[in-house]
Amino acid sequence: MSIPTEPIGSIPRPRSLQEALAEHAEGRLSDTDLAGLQQQATADTLARLEELGCTVLVDGEQGKPSFVTYPLAGLGTLASHGAVIPFADGHTRQLPCLTSGPFRYQVRAETYLRDARRHTDRPVKQAVIAPSALSLLYPAEPIDGYSREAFLRDLADEAEADIRGCLTAGAHRVQLDFTEGRLSLKLDPSGGVLDDFIALNNEVLGRFSDDERARLGVHTCPGGDHDSTHSLDVDYADLLPKLFRLKVGNFYVQLASEPDPERVLRIIADQLRPGIRVFVGVTDPIGTTVETPEEVRDRVLLAARYIPVDQLGTCDDCGFSPFADDTSTSRDLAFAKIEARVQGTALASQALGL
């Protein structure tokens, strides 16, 4: 047995794809030509991960506009003035806003998974957006003829179908991206919004069997975009006890970029229950230097003091480029960090006699 290690999701797009996305946005490149370049980038991503010795692969989200908005591509009932997400460096991201119902996904994550599996026979993990994030699409003022309650029912059904489609398509793991969990505590320190997020996600997760939930996971981080975060200043102690109420078998927890990782590990140890695995972040995607395998090894060995090795895994803290237009991290730097994670986790397994 060795300690499992998995990527989180996004990897920076090649320069050719970045240029193609800009041309497509300006109407100078066809949908077909863009899709062809996205397929090339997906195949290259999977091949490079295989070369690095990754046992579980991801497509790097080469075909997604962003980790959060992929279900909305082509949805005509949206306005631009949705929730604003502020980052520590002053830049913002803004979600769209729903203008009418019923709410339906236009794209399901299984389409990305099926495309990826055409290029590899290795296990492929698929990231999906948590329904709690998409709940932010509903405006503060009620929509005529479409209540928030009706929207949340539709959203839960759509999120279930998104996850179930990935399981049916053969995903090794389906990971819910829940970056808004930590952010919610910045927006509402009382924890009420977080409680609503947890309840909505569990409404969806509760529809799956125990065997299915063993293949489901949830990822938490303080957001990562243009080398900045939106909620690293929020105390993990306020999030983690509620996070571990989620009905999944796997938790992916950003840790490498935490100022006091040992304190976080103590909190995690208090939340452990049988049947779950905790993947701790051992590389910092927005860090500008590459971790050495020895640094990764030492981070894993520290985690093993608090988490039993049969419940321990490693991951990157976050995706490297969750929004398609984020070029702050180079593709080569991301792969170098992934290689360090793979090698360092192997060194830790050896040191632990696994």
Helices and strands as residue ranges (DSSP letters): E 5-6, H 15-25, H 31-51, G 70-72, E 78-79, E 84-86, E 92-94, E 97-98, H 110-117, E 125-129, H 131-134, G 135-137, H 148-168, E 173-177, H 180-187, H 192-205, H 210-213, E 216-220, H 236-243, E 250-253, H 261-271, E 277-283, H 293-304, G 309-311, E 312-316, H 331-351
